[in-house]
Each structure stands twice: as C-alpha cells, then as structure tokens.
Amino acid sequence: MNDKPEAPSVLDEGQRTALRNLAMKKAGKDVDWITIADARTLTDLGLAERNRSGWRITAKGEEMLGETDPETPSATVLPGPGAD
C-alpha cells in the first residue's frame, strides 16, 4: 500500500517554482532558494526527495514538470566536445 498522496494535476505557484528550481539544479544550473514548505510538499507527493545535499527532483517530479512546464530545461546530459 502506498501512503503517499497522489500528486495533484495542478501545483500552486510556489510548488511549481520549487519543482522548476530542482530540475534546473539537477541540470547543473544555479537556482534561487527553495521554500522548505514547498519542498516538503513536493516530497510528500513523491515529486522530490531529501538527501544530505538538500532536495532533489524525482523521476515522477520530472515527468510532472515536463507535462505542465515544457519550457523548463531538462536534466539530460549531452556528450562534451570531441565525443563521438
């Protein structure tokens, strides 16, 4: 049995901002502060998780963000110069 609530189809503005920031952080970009309450809500919904270095977006969070905010940069790593 899963104790986590289902992620809502619409997050409030603070939660969307936090989710975008976590995606950008994963992509190696500098981000603003993430409100703890928003990050905890995302964690409760399974969209983020907490580790030693702070919060990070989960696959479920990336999926939801891609569905709701296609302009957010993905965290896909591309090959560097000279890579074939």
Secondary structure, DSSP 8 states (H G I E B T S, - for coil): ---S----SS--HHHHHHHHHHHHHHTT-------HHHHHHHHHTTSEEEETTEEEE-HHHHHHHHHH-TTS--------TT--
